[in-house]
Amino acid sequence: MRVISADGEQLGIMTREEAIALADEKDLDLVCIAPKAQPPVCKILDYGKFKYEQQKKEKEAKKKQHTTQVKEIRLSTFIEDHDIMVKAKTGAKFLKEGNKLKVSLRFRGRERDYVDRGQEVMEKFAEAVSDVGELEKKPKMEGRSLSMVLTPKSDKK
């Protein structure tokens, strides 16, 4: 196996026993970093410190990634224009944060006769947030509710 010292210097090709003896002599561990290579590559290092550094790198990488959430806003069939604008302002804030937005409108009782009114409400909402979001899924009836999905606008223009 090819052996590399703790400071990155190549020590050459040696047997497993010689490499282990060399690692013990320096009071360090022998870690196989490329077992599939010909010959396998091993490094003499402090394994505890090595694992700690790896965990630190993974934690840092996790901090930098952003997960997209789906936020939901509920509307009603006979909502006033001002109330739509208030909800749209909240929705725009969610979209600016990079989240997806699900807008749902539930029909209760006799409101099911006014599906076209629900469509109008959805269109008004979509138009109100059109500067920061775009339609991913058009308004669609799912059981007793009408729902649509908006995504943040991409800046690729």
Salt bridges, closest charged atoms under 4 A:
GLU72 OE2 - ARG74 NE 3.80
ASP81 OD1 - LYS124 NZ 2.84
ASP83 OD1 - HIS82 ND1 3.96
GLU136 OE1 - LYS100 NZ 3.14
GLU142 OE2 - LYS137 NZ 2.86
